[in-house]
Amino acid sequence: MQPIRTFTVVPSLPERLEPLRTLAYNLRWAWHHETIELFRRLDADLWESTSHNPVLMLGRVDQHTLERLAVDEGFLAHLARATEDLSDYMSEPSTWFERTHGPTDGPVVAYFSAEFGVTDALRIFAGGLGMLAGDHLKSASDLGVPLVAVGLLYQQGYFRQRLNEAGWQQEEYEPNDFHNLPLFLERTPDGTPLTVRVEAVREVIAQVWRAQVGRVPLYLLDTNLEANHPDDRGITQHLYGGDTEMRLRQEIVLGIGGYRAIEALGLRPRVFHMNEGHSAFLGLERVRRLMAEHGLSFAEAREAASAGLVFTTHTPVEAGHDYFEPPLAERYLASYARELGLTFDELLGLGRQRTDDDAERFCMTVLALRLASRSNGVSALHGEVSRHMWQTLWPGVPAAEIPIGHVTNGVHFQSWISRETNALYDRYLGPRWRDEPADRDTWARIEHLAPQELWRTHERRRERMVGFARDSMRAQLLRRGASRQEIELADESLSPEALTIGFARRAATYKRPTLLLSDLDRLARILNDAARPVQVIYAGKAHPRDEPGKELVRAVAELAQDERFRRRLVFLEDYDMNVARYLVEGCDVWLNNPRRPREACGTSGMKAAANGVLNASTLDGWWDEAWRAAEGAREPIGWAIGDDQPHEDHAYQDQVEADALYDLIERDLVPTFYDRGTDGLPRAWIGRMKSAIASLNPVFNTHRMLQDYTDSYYLPSAARFDDLTADGLVRAKGLATWRGRIEDAWPTLAVALDDVGPAGEYRVGDHIRARALVDLGGPAPDEVSVEAFVGRVSVAGDIVEGRAWPMRTAGQVGDRWSFEADDVRCDASGRYGCSVRVIPRHDDVVTPFIPGLIAWAASV
């Protein structure tokens, strides 16, 4: 290949249209309806064909069109409004964060994620994790949270899904042209591209791009550089592509390279948020940098680094966590362990649940949990499941007290609510629904919304969705070379008036997309009822290496060709943000039936609810939380499939819940939808829509989520980091010394429950005295907390639903210390048990539950 010199060609815009460039390069347009309409007005067909990419669009739009619009006063007025709105937004002097917490100098938080779904034009996302990350940034921007973000810039991103004639998923990869995307290449003061270097067997160089997401910069690392070895250029080739080794290399670049990029940019955030375990290496890199800067030991630097590390886990499914075999980890991390002052086995132990198990694989989630001072799941149920899932990290600690909390996910309303619904909410609720979506009083005003207006708005959305689905099916068939008759049949599929159920999500076995297909004869009767028809729209991708998931896609696609279902059941290819938007806006029911408790959250249902679409779901993820919280609502908020009881027999559970789903559709959904008054309105259905909007929208939005993270995670972590690193890191050093001394002495500590009495029965509310004798070994009495632990006794003889009661020092008895409490009580009747435990105590620890440091009474 002949050597060439590259250069970049940019669109030639008339001077009066130059503000279009500013609008195109700030991704705030992705959630600003008026700016989107401006780009549509420029060229509606080109807007669609460029996958809603205004930068590419400006390079392709006909020059005569630009010249015509440059003298179109209506277009120029629209452009001026959008430009002024962006300027006002970016310079807003009083954001929520500033009003609540005051101004800051630079970013407080760096948010790391392997994928970001900000817009379908920037294809660096695969599914729910990326959508959540994108919405996280948008709300951070709206609220003024001082946050920057870091990810990888994939050359081909996630795949496009195409189905062959047999319904089998085929993966197609389209390269991202970075120079025709809303991206800036970061440069050094001399104009050269900013790069960072990491060791991944060889030295790998990554350059840094920036996507501006409103007020939030998103920095993306790209290794596709000529200076890199050909194998290393492919590190940022595919999202979740390649083998396990490629995954490890990507995560080294994301975590270590991403941290170095933040430093190279001159940024000094105090808090680093790891969104899933993919970026956990950043915790080790932060430790390494603190060691180098301040001459610290690993233990000292770890205390300081951990203070500012936040970790969010997103999956209760074992396969969703990254594990690496020890030999592979050693190849890539052995030299890095030496830089940290650790043996390789010590480094491996940080990623193992049992640090002394030489056969155990290295897990990124375990690494993140061990390093972060604050960890959380993404719904109340998921937090509970995660505490059980990772309980072995904290041996001896009851599951309820495992230090993994939860911050329930939300969705960014402006990104997912339709134009019509946006206008409707503005008219009836005022602007506060956008600015302060967590305000319940604002959403309560939905009761005053005229039923006919809500329903007509929803009908228009359904009609638009059906048109989109028909166009999509026509395009699918044309790509496959289908016959003219098949294409004409596609144009007759679905009805703009029929009850429409949507099921769209990643195709995974635990999500059970085929649960509705369990009894095909019964399903055919439901769908083809001439008087009260029902139709189902499916969409969803299977991971390229998930053969069972691909089989689910094939089964649905094959059934869609069956004569009994051809007009009433369809599968739309290539589920992405654009497809999702049509479905969550236009369906009547959003169906979600994962096998409890395998769904961490499930934000697609929140997107539907924001548009007034009703959810029918098993009690899993966010719906378990929503269903319980709305039990007192005036009208039901949707439907629950099955119950919340665990089932060991999955086949039996599937059969029971399939029957329950069919019953629900036949006996409740269909009658409620088609029961119309003389005005043609399904008033009971509309009542449920209003109830869902009023009950769910104040809670399940990312503004509330970001406020929770800011107040309960980010700012406390920043304050603790400041405390531990002040005055030459004296408190971090002291904490490390204390922890080392406590860990060394802990094996000699012994506890005996001396007395619980007097014996006999107690009445509810009576006070009980407890006494214990503790041989502390090395620690002083004020360095531990001694607690009476009281709770119901299970049939297995274990204390369940226990509560800890502090015990006070009562002097020494020989070599042991006596501790007692006389205010222990039981608030309900039943068989109770009492034990005593000892845990470390220090003012600078976030949680007293340090792995391996809990001692229980050995005898009674």
TORZA-273766 format. One record per residue (C-alpha): residue in three letters; x, y, z. Coordinates in steps of 0.001 Angstrom, whole numbers, padded with zeros to 6 digits, always signed. Layout:
<recs>
ALAXYZ;...
</recs>
This chain:
<recs>
MET+000000+000000+000000;GLN+001413+003398-000964;PRO+002014+005883+001870;ILE-000566+008624+002059;ARG-001029+011802+004022;THR-004449+012057+005580;PHE-006544+015158+006088;THR-010101+015885+007169;VAL-012811+017533+005081;VAL-015545+019355+007012;PRO-018935+020558+005767;SER-019096+023926+004038;LEU-021906+025790+005787;PRO-023186+029233+004832;GLU-022233+031685+007579;ARG-025826+032073+008785;LEU-026071+028296+009256;GLU-022757+027937+011095;PRO-024556+027468+014487;LEU-025726+024084+013130;ARG-022173+022847+013666;THR-022244+023869+017333;LEU-025587+022155+017815;ALA-024414+018984+016047;TYR-021293+018554+018190;ASN-023038+018806+021544;LEU-025059+015649+022147;ARG-027594+017575+024160;TRP-029608+017532+020917;ALA-030197+013810+021599;TRP-032758+014748+024266;HIS-033938+018121+022997;HIS-036993+017744+020778;GLU-036757+021195+019204;THR-033176+020632+018012;ILE-034072+017205+016641;GLU-036948+018800+014743;LEU-034519+021382+013378;PHE-032317+018646+011905;ARG-035375+016850+010537;ARG-036407+020103+008914;LEU-032999+020310+007256;ASP-033632+017000+005450;ALA-035983+014439+006990;ASP-034929+011538+004756;LEU-031235+012211+005309;TRP-031816+012404+009071;GLU-033172+008852+008997;SER-030637+007428+006540;THR-027692+008758+008596;SER-029039+007055+011755;HIS-029774+010459+013291;ASN-026172+011645+012983;PRO-026215+015427+012433;VAL-022465+015633+011774;LEU-022647+013121+008928;MET-025844+014744+007766;LEU-024223+018187+007480;GLY-021515+016651+005308;ARG-024009+015039+002962;VAL-026819+017545+002699;ASP-027176+019116-000717;GLN-025389+022470-000944;HIS-028386+024010-002718;THR-030536+023015+000264;LEU-028115+024775+002604;GLU-028111+027906+000484;ARG-031905+027929+000333;LEU-032248+027509+004109;ALA-029689+030248+004711;VAL-032325+032740+003497;ASP-035365+030935+004931;GLU-036493+033190+007786;GLY-038611+030455+009371;PHE-035688+028023+009468;LEU-033305+030701+010721;ALA-035714+031604+013518;HIS-035899+027928+014496;LEU-032094+027737+014409;ALA-031793+030845+016578;ARG-034179+029401+019192;ALA-032298+026095+019375;THR-028918+027865+019550;GLU-030057+030219+022280;ASP-031567+027344+024230;LEU-028273+025410+024151;SER-026325+028512+025173;ASP-028683+029147+028091;TYR-028497+025491+029110;MET-024690+025394+029099;SER-024350+028660+031048;GLU-027148+028017+033563;PRO-025861+029675+036756;SER-028018+027726+039186;THR-028201+023988+038579;TRP-029624+021565+041127;PHE-026122+020646+042285;GLU-025035+024253+042797;ARG-028263+025188+044587;THR-027976+022160+046865;HIS-024244+021743+047398;GLY-022611+024913+046133;PRO-020122+025485+043291;THR-017102+023245+042732;ASP-013743+023696+041082;GLY-013476+020905+038511;PRO-015118+017500+038392;VAL-015850+015577+041581;VAL-016699+012251+039901;ALA-015230+010175+037056;TYR-017767+007624+035798;PHE-016306+004596+033971;SER-018346+002211+031823;ALA-017600-000247+029011;GLU-020543+001077+026999;PHE-022554+004287+026671;GLY-025906+004616+024931;VAL-026232+008359+024438;THR-027576+008299+020890;ASP-028045+005668+018201;ALA-025598+007658+016024;LEU-022735+006780+018387;ARG-022887+002982+018397;ILE-020755+002125+021420;PHE-023455+000322+023393;ALA-025086-003100+023420;GLY-028105-002933+025704;GLY-029426-001996+029113;LEU-026052-001269+030734;GLY-025187+001206+027995;MET-028642+002791+027997;LEU-028393+003297+031748;ALA-024892+004798+031407;GLY-026085+007200+028724;ASP-029069+008289+030798;HIS-026735+008681+033799;LEU-024678+011231+031870;LYS-027730+013104+030593;SER-029192+013551+034067;ALA-025770+014491+035447;SER-025687+017178+032771;ASP-029209+018422+033502;LEU-028587+018526+037252;GLY-025133+020061+036973;VAL-023424+017188+038810;PRO-019652+017794+038326;LEU-018935+014547+036520;VAL-016778+013340+033647;ALA-017081+009939+031984;VAL-014650+007447+030465;GLY-015201+004578+028040;LEU-013815+002939+024906;LEU-014385+004112+021339;TYR-015126+000942+019392;GLN-014267+000945+015695;GLN-017222-001278+014901;GLY-019213-001142+018106;TYR-021973-003669+018666;PHE-023341-005671+015774;ARG-026371-005079+013622;GLN-028776-008002+013676;ARG-030047-009569+010477;LEU-032212-012690+010288;ASN-031899-015216+007472;GLU-034884-016997+005926;ALA-034842-019633+008692;GLY-034907-016931+011381;TRP-031314-017415+012524;GLN-029520-014315+013738;GLN-026624-013095+011598;GLU-024225-010452+012904;GLU-023108-007583+010710;TYR-020538-005024+011832;GLU-020451-001508+010433;PRO-017350+000609+011079;ASN-017731+003864+012969;ASP-016233+006761+011037;PHE-014968+008840+013946;HIS-014453+011896+011758;ASN-018130+011933+010796;LEU-019393+011567+014351;PRO-020000+014223+017022;LEU-016516+013666+018452;PHE-013481+015825+019197;LEU-009947+014420+019154;GLU-008263+015668+022321;ARG-004898+017307+021690;THR-001890+018454+023658;PRO-000911+022147+023712;ASP+001351+021596+020663;GLY-001576+020209+018654;THR-000631+016530+018634;PRO-003289+013987+019639;LEU-003367+013260+023355;THR-002330+009659+024035;VAL-001811+007367+027011;ARG+000223+004185+027284;VAL-000519+000919+029075;GLU+001260-002410+029327;ALA-000744-005358+027997;VAL+002157-007758+027295;ARG+003337-005072+024840;GLU+003040-001341+025240;VAL-000308-000190+023887;ILE-001016+003410+022927;ALA-004525+004837+023069;GLN-005629+008230+021847;VAL-008435+010114+023523;TRP-011610+011382+021897;ARG-014345+013441+023535;ALA-018099+013392+023061;GLN-019723+016393+024700;VAL-022932+015219+026399;GLY-024500+018521+027393;ARG-022332+019743+030279;VAL-020618+016349+030702;PRO-017499+015375+028720;LEU-017318+011696+027772;TYR-013710+010634+027050;LEU-013267+007587+024810;LEU-010055+005631+024253;ASP-009085+004363+020799;THR-006211+001921+020156;ASN-006603+001679+016373;LEU-003329+003489+015746;GLU-000518+002692+013318;ALA+001999+002847+016162;ASN+000386-000196+017799;HIS+000977-003857+017021;PRO-001793-005105+014672;ASP-003249-007277+017445;ASP-003408-004293+019786;ARG-005137-002088+017226;GLY-008046-004485+017568;ILE-008487-003972+021315;THR-011100-001302+020651;GLN-012445-003017+017543;HIS-015627-004628+018895;LEU-017745-004109+021967;TYR-017800-007466+023803;GLY-016099-009065+020826;GLY-013287-011573+020699;ASP-012311-014133+023301;THR-011630-013967+027025;GLU-008105-012693+026430;MET-009394-009815+024337;ARG-011870-008978+027103;LEU-009005-008782+029611;ARG-007023-006520+027301;GLN-010005-004228+026806;GLU-010523-003962+030544;ILE-006852-003123+031117;VAL-007142-000294+028581;LEU-010458+000896+030029;GLY-009454+000835+033700;ILE-005738+001603+033676;GLY-005660+003568+030414;GLY-008838+005423+031337;TYR-007385+006497+034678;ARG-004219+007692+032952;ALA-006303+009620+030423;ILE-008048+011482+033250;GLU-004641+012435+034657;ALA-003276+013424+031230;LEU-006245+015740+030768;GLY-005302+017509+033993;LEU-008430+016390+035811;ARG-008391+015444+039490;PRO-011746+013902+040477;ARG-011916+012625+044047;VAL-014455+009890+043308;PHE-014287+007160+040667;HIS-017508+005285+039892;MET-017071+001832+038351;ASN-020244+001025+036426;GLU-020002-002785+036479;GLY-016729-004676+036973;HIS-015253-004019+033524;SER-013333-000963+034774;ALA-012175-002359+038139;PHE-008502-002079+037218;LEU-008831+001668+037675;GLY-008897+001008+041430;LEU-005495-000653+041262;GLU-004132+002115+039064;ARG-005293+004712+041556;VAL-003484+002820+044297;ARG-000330+002668+042151;ARG-000389+006387+041435;LEU-000870+007298+045100;MET+002054+005032+046000;ALA+004254+006755+043422;GLU+003183+010305+044291;HIS+003366+010037+048075;GLY+005800+007222+048755;LEU+003105+005039+050306;SER+002908+001321+050885;PHE+000217-000621+049044;ALA-001847-000864+052249;GLU-001665+002886+052887;ALA-002478+003825+049298;ARG-005317+001309+049216;GLU-007039+002986+052175;ALA-006839+006372+050470;ALA-007914+005092+047062;SER-010794+002992+048373;ALA-012296+006004+050131;GLY-013152+007479+046734;LEU-014173+004312+044876;VAL-017835+003535+044175;PHE-018925+000312+042499;THR-022258-000630+040932;THR-022985-004243+040046;HIS-025676-004838+037434;THR-026276-008559+037188;PRO-027414-011385+039457;VAL-026524-013870+036708;GLU-023211-015698+037202;ALA-022375-015586+033490;GLY-022630-011811+033541;HIS-019428-011414+035572;ASP-015942-011476+034070;TYR-013618-014264+035218;PHE-010048-014908+034062;GLU-007993-018066+034513;PRO-004856-017538+036665;PRO-002331-018262+033854;LEU-003974-015685+031590;ALA-004133-013129+034400;GLU-000473-013800+035216;ARG+000594-013140+031634;TYR-000953-009679+031716;LEU-000726-008670+035378;ALA+002416-010195+036894;SER+004611-007171+036152;TYR+001816-004842+037273;ALA+001678-006688+040618;ARG+005364-005886+041118;GLU+004671-002192+040502;LEU+002104-002404+043305;GLY+004583-004067+045646;LEU+002572-007291+045640;THR+003301-010867+044745;PHE+001172-012138+041896;ASP-000704-014426+044320;GLU-001536-011399+046469;LEU-002906-009609+043420;LEU-004943-012677+042467;GLY-006349-012762+045995;LEU-007903-009350+045451;GLY-010051-010895+042717;ARG-010952-014124+044501;GLN-013760-014843+046919;ARG-011449-017259+048776;THR-008032-015718+048698;ASP-006248-018993+049460;ASP-007922-021033+046703;ASP-005237-021415+044030;ALA-007715-022867+041537;GLU-010205-020011+041759;ARG-010383-017662+038806;PHE-009752-013918+039026;CYS-013069-012027+039036;MET-013441-008352+038163;THR-016572-007998+040303;VAL-014735-009368+043336;LEU-011849-006974+042683;ALA-014264-004039+042555;LEU-016077-005146+045726;ARG-012791-005524+047621;LEU-011479-002115+046539;ALA-014593+000097+046673;SER-015696+001651+049937;ARG-019290+001832+048699;SER-021042-000758+046511;ASN-024600-001111+045313;GLY-027070-003058+043228;VAL-029596-001404+040928;SER-032932-002216+042583;ALA-034046-003152+046082;LEU-034430-006823+045127;HIS-031127-006832+043252;GLY-029370-005392+046282;GLU-030758-008256+048351;VAL-029760-010840+045734;SER-026259-009349+045467;ARG-025761-009537+049213;HIS-026509-013258+049089;MET-024518-013765+045888;TRP-021299-012268+047279;GLN-021737-013238+050942;THR-018642-015452+050899;LEU-016504-012313+050645;TRP-017595-011464+054183;PRO-017586-014826+056009;GLY-019663-014815+059151;VAL-021621-011666+058287;PRO-025408-012152+057959;ALA-026597-011604+054396;ALA-028784-008649+055380;GLU-025696-006781+056644;ILE-023355-007435+053726;PRO-022196-003921+052734;ILE-023865-003820+049318;GLY-026715-001339+049176;HIS-028920-000355+046272;VAL-029729+002660+044153;THR-032684+001809+041966;ASN-032120+002656+038313;GLY-034192+005179+036425;VAL-034549+006506+032903;HIS-033949+009954+031442;PHE-037444+011130+030571;GLN-036515+013663+027902;SER-034741+010904+025969;TRP-037633+008446+025988;ILE-040914+010368+026159;SER-042563+010998+022793;ARG-043001+014466+021344;GLU-046755+014269+021821;THR-046515+013139+025436;ASN-043877+015790+026082;ALA-046303+018469+024896;LEU-049160+016917+026883;TYR-047161+016915+030109;ASP-046053+020504+029496;ARG-049643+021595+029075;TYR-051049+019859+032156;LEU-048087+019553+034530;GLY-045999+022614+033697;PRO-042204+022574+033246;ARG-041462+021029+036668;TRP-042019+017500+035349;ARG-038866+017972+033268;ASP-036772+019952+035740;GLU-037822+018133+038916;PRO-039246+014766+037819;ALA-038977+013338+041359;ASP-041620+015762+042648;ARG-044725+013696+043449;ASP-047062+016692+043649;THR-046305+017565+040034;TRP-047198+014075+038795;ALA-050326+013967+040960;ARG-051773+016637+038662;ILE-052033+013991+035941;GLU-055438+013269+037455;HIS-056690+016504+035836;LEU-055611+015377+032364;ALA-058654+014924+030147;PRO-059097+011176+029446;GLN-059854+011707+025777;GLU-056688+013774+025323;LEU-054469+011128+026924;TRP-056083+008369+024872;ARG-055936+010196+021536;THR-052282+010967+022151;HIS-051625+007308+022857;GLU-053555+006193+019758;ARG-051424+008457+017567;ARG-048298+006915+019041;ARG-049597+003388+018416;GLU-050479+004252+014827;ARG-046987+005656+014233;MET-045421+002543+015794;VAL-047438+000233+013539;GLY-046321+002225+010505;PHE-042714+001948+011632;ALA-043067-001804+012223;ARG-044516-002342+008738;ASP-041699-000333+007156;SER-039150-002318+009146;MET-040636-005661+008101;ARG-040740-004562+004476;ALA-037050-003630+004663;GLN-036241-006968+006333;LEU-038012-008893+003571;LEU-036430-006871+000774;ARG-032959-007599+002208;ARG-033762-011312+002193;GLY-035081-011225-001379;ALA-038627-012170-000351;SER-041415-012501-002873;ARG-043744-009648-003729;GLN-046611-011511-002061;GLU-044675-011763+001232;ILE-043867-008072+001119;GLU-047509-007175+000493;LEU-048528-009336+003440;ALA-046109-007384+005637;ASP-047958-004205+004703;GLU-051117-005785+006125;SER-049527-006938+009382;LEU-050638-005432+012665;SER-053521-003071+013243;PRO-053380+000527+014496;GLU-056403-000209+016739;ALA-055641-003604+018285;LEU-054383-004215+021810;THR-050607-004323+021338;ILE-048182-006145+023612;GLY-044477-005350+023309;PHE-041614-007626+024313;ALA-038209-006160+023487;ARG-034955-006879+025313;ARG-031788-008923+025073;ALA-032597-012492+024048;ALA-031489-014530+027067;THR-032986-017724+028436;TYR-033753-016331+031907;LYS-035795-013526+030333;ARG-038090-016216+028835;PRO-039213-014444+025638;THR-041077-017584+024563;LEU-043174-017874+027734;LEU-046099-016338+025833;LEU-045649-019003+023154;SER-046082-021967+025526;ASP-049596-022865+024311;LEU-049867-021967+020631;ASP-053513-022975+020257;ARG-054535-020789+023154;LEU-052355-017944+021891;ALA-053908-018200+018420;ARG-057400-017873+019910;ILE-056350-014785+021863;LEU-054629-013037+018957;ASN-057217-013823+016302;ASP-060383-012917+018172;ALA-062181-010884+015491;ALA-064039-008709+018009;ARG-061146-008162+020406;PRO-057843-008814+018599;VAL-054453-008810+020274;GLN-051048-008414+018602;VAL-047486-008899+019803;ILE-044303-007144+018687;TYR-041000-008811+019547;ALA-037469-007430+019238;GLY-034129-008309+020779;LYS-030578-009416+020044;ALA-028773-012469+021345;HIS-025091-012210+022210;PRO-023049-013549+019251;ARG-021795-016474+021369;ASP-025119-017213+023080;GLU-026505-020135+021089;PRO-029529-020703+023388;GLY-030355-017009+023006;LYS-030124-017291+019222;GLU-032460-020276+019349;LEU-035029-018117+021163;VAL-034787-015504+018411;ARG-035207-018194+015764;ALA-038241-019682+017528;VAL-040040-016339+017648;ALA-039093-015392+014082;GLU-040238-018784+012794;LEU-043568-018484+014569;ALA-044084-015050+013026;GLN-044194-016816+009617;ASP-046899-019250+010747;GLU-050214-018551+008983;ARG-052031-018409+012325;PHE-049819-015580+013570;ARG-048508-013823+010469;ARG-050635-010683+010891;ARG-050657-010620+014685;LEU-047103-011458+015759;VAL-043942-009901+014346;PHE-040243-009863+015133;LEU-038357-006645+014339;GLU-034693-006960+013481;ASP-031840-004983+015002;TYR-033287-003817+018307;ASP-031597-000510+019134;MET-032447+002888+020602;ASN-034535+003886+017615;VAL-036620+000694+017632;ALA-036945+000921+021403;ARG-038292+004448+021214;TYR-041109+003494+018845;LEU-042071+000491+020977;VAL-042021+002085+024437;GLU-044080+004965+023051;GLY-046630+002990+021055;CYS-047375-000341+022781;ASP-050332-000690+025115;VAL-048661-003273+027371;TRP-044978-003789+028078;LEU-044430-007468+028809;ASN-041525-008625+030951;ASN-041414-012131+032376;PRO-037901-012971+033627;ARG-037418-015884+035988;ARG-037260-014257+039423;PRO-034799-013135+040768;ARG-032600-013019+037635;GLU-033499-009500+036444;ALA-031344-006843+038113;CYS-033668-003984+037209;GLY-035214-003781+033722;THR-035294-000138+032657;SER-037204-000709+029392;GLY-040387-001017+031458;MET-039644+002356+033039;LYS-039350+003930+029591;ALA-042743+002507+028694;ALA-044295+003685+031972;ALA-042988+007216+031372;ASN-045182+007266+028246;GLY-048217+005885+030079;VAL-047751+002341+028722;LEU-048843-000277+031254;ASN-046471-002975+032470;ALA-047298-006659+032905;SER-044345-008306+034588;THR-043183-010963+036969;LEU-042256-009568+040373;ASP-038595-009111+039585;GLY-036181-006205+039313;TRP-037759-002771+039470;TRP-041306-004122+039069;ASP-041136-005961+042393;GLU-040279-002632+044007;ALA-042864-000644+042056;TRP-045652-003141+042670;ARG-045134-003106+046431;ALA-044835+000673+046611;ALA-048062+001223+044654;GLU-050243-001176+046633;GLY-052242+001756+048004;ALA-052731+003497+044648;ARG-056283+004469+043718;GLU-056104+002411+040521;PRO-053810-000539+039689;ILE-050569+000508+037968;GLY-050414-002557+035719;TRP-050301-006300+036296;ALA-048150-008798+038186;ILE-047536-012246+036690;GLY-047303-014977+039309;ASP-046032-014379+042833;ASP-042774-013665+044623;GLN-042142-017181+045870;PRO-038948-018998+044831;HIS-039295-022100+042657;GLU-036663-024821+042403;ASP-038410-026586+039511;HIS-037976-024198+036587;ALA-040131-026222+034209;TYR-042986-026182+036696;GLN-042487-022474+037340;ASP-042574-021731+033595;GLN-045806-023695+033159;VAL-047526-022046+036114;GLU-046512-018552+035061;ALA-047399-019155+031396;ASP-050898-020164+032487;ALA-051072-017113+034738;LEU-050037-014897+031817;TYR-052695-016329+029516;ASP-055333-015926+032231;LEU-054244-012348+032784;ILE-054569-011498+029101;GLU-057929-013202+028645;ARG-059608-012150+031880;ASP-058152-008713+032539;LEU-056091-007095+029784;VAL-058460-007779+026900;PRO-061730-006933+028716;THR-060262-003766+030256;PHE-058870-002561+026929;TYR-062003-003221+024891;ASP-064594-002136+027455;ARG-065535+001198+025868;GLY-068105+003785+026790;THR-070359+005608+024353;ASP-067475+008014+023714;GLY-065245+005126+022636;LEU-062863+005527+025569;PRO-061596+002587+027686;ARG-061963+004552+030915;ALA-060752+001803+033251;TRP-057630+001412+031114;ILE-057036+005159+031099;GLY-057450+005159+034877;ARG-054622+002632+035122;MET-052477+004731+032802;LYS-052946+007768+035019;SER-052260+005752+038154;ALA-049041+004352+036654;ILE-047849+007796+035567;ALA-048546+009356+038975;SER-047051+006478+040982;LEU-044048+005439+038895;ASN-042687+008543+037222;PRO-041626+010383+040413;VAL-039452+007410+041396;PHE-038090+005671+038317;ASN-036179+008501+036676;THR-032440+009176+036483;HIS-032735+012637+038053;ARG-033830+010946+041290;MET-031180+008271+040738;LEU-028379+010842+040297;GLN-029529+012719+043363;ASP-029358+009461+045332;TYR-025865+008724+044050;THR-024726+012283+044719;ASP-026064+012545+048264;SER-025434+008983+049456;TYR-022365+007912+047471;TYR-020468+010636+045651;LEU-020278+013425+048205;PRO-019707+011187+051265;SER-016953+009395+049313;ALA-015375+012694+048263;ALA-015448+013980+051839;ARG-013875+010772+053154;PHE-011190+010867+050466;ASP-010398+014467+051431;ASP-010174+013522+055102;LEU-007885+010545+054517;THR-005563+012402+052143;ALA-005257+015661+054092;ASP-002077+016598+055963;GLY+000212+014254+054086;LEU-002311+011373+054172;VAL-001811+010979+057904;ARG-005248+009428+058432;ALA-004865+006996+055528;LYS-001540+005882+056964;GLY-003038+005558+060437;LEU-005973+003551+059121;ALA-003655+001171+057271;THR-001548+000674+060394;TRP-004654+000021+062490;ARG-006080-002441+059973;GLY-002822-004356+059746;ARG-002569-004617+063521;ILE-006215-005707+063873;GLU-005875-008334+061109;ASP-002760-009772+062739;ALA-004392-009984+066175;TRP-007850-011102+065118;PRO-007235-014881+065117;THR-006517-014733+068884;LEU-009803-013004+069731;ALA-012351-015244+071504;VAL-015979-014587+072500;ALA-018207-016406+074985;LEU-021878-015661+075639;ASP-021839-015552+079437;ASP-025486-015029+080256;VAL-028899-014268+078766;GLY-031463-014119+081445;PRO-033341-014614+083457;ALA-034588-017805+081816;GLY-038229-018248+080901;GLU-040779-016560+078697;TYR-040864-012871+077860;ARG-043651-010636+076686;VAL-043325-008659+073487;GLY-041425-005497+074355;ASP-039820-006810+077537;HIS-036171-005924+078089;ILE-033650-008764+078201;ARG-030191-008682+079751;ALA-027205-010133+077849;ARG-023611-010531+079018;ALA-020465-011744+077234;LEU-016838-012375+078045;VAL-014321-011459+075360;ASP-010620-012231+075143;LEU-009581-009338+072933;GLY-006018-010404+072359;GLY-004343-007317+070890;PRO-007145-004774+070291;ALA-008261-002389+073011;PRO-011942-002359+074067;ASP-012564+000912+072204;GLU-011255-000628+068954;VAL-014096-003137+068711;SER-017871-003179+068828;VAL-019376-006002+070877;GLU-023023-006652+070003;ALA-025805-008923+071149;PHE-027407-010370+068037;VAL-031041-011352+068550;GLY-033585-012704+066097;ARG-036016-015445+065263;VAL-034672-018976+065193;SER-035282-020907+061988;VAL-036117-024617+061800;ALA-032441-025149+060996;GLY-031477-023510+064277;ASP-030078-020298+062773;ILE-030904-016731+063779;VAL-032821-015037+060996;GLU-033987-011431+060660;GLY-031525-010607+063419;ARG-030883-007250+065013;ALA-027684-006100+066684;TRP-027776-004438+070126;PRO-024636-002578+071289;MET-023030-003876+074472;ARG-021008-001699+076853;THR-017805-002486+078675;ALA-018394-003746+082228;GLY-014791-004216+083368;GLN-012272-007016+083291;VAL-012691-010589+084521;GLY-009209-012052+084650;ASP-007694-011839+081155;ARG-011053-011221+079568;TRP-013309-008189+079227;SER-016940-008275+080275;PHE-019553-006621+078050;GLU-023256-006298+078805;ALA-026543-004885+077533;ASP-029813-004675+079419;ASP-032020-003068+076746;VAL-032309-005989+074321;ARG-035930-006621+073407;CYS-038094-008585+070981;ASP-040833-006768+069089;ALA-042840-009818+068034;SER-043690-013199+069493;GLY-042057-016481+068558;ARG-038928-018500+069238;TYR-035872-016278+069519;GLY-032159-016794+069881;CYS-029316-014623+071101;SER-025618-014673+070249;VAL-022767-012204+070588;ARG-020375-010951+067949;VAL-017341-008688+067823;ILE-016425-006472+064869;PRO-013686-003851+064453;ARG-014414-000200+065167;HIS-012645+002810+063691;ASP-013915+006277+062873;ASP-012485+006193+059346;VAL-014075+002986+058043;VAL-017284+003222+056010;THR-018539-000174+057115;PRO-017437-002166+060176;PHE-017758-005349+058135;ILE-014209-005881+056906;PRO-013812-009241+055138;GLY-012654-011885+057597;LEU-012930-009661+060675;ILE-015975-010823+062605;ALA-015960-013121+065622;TRP-019010-014911+067026;ALA-019499-016465+070428;ALA-017985-019935+070398;SER-020100-021343+073231;VAL-023093-020504+075366;
</recs>
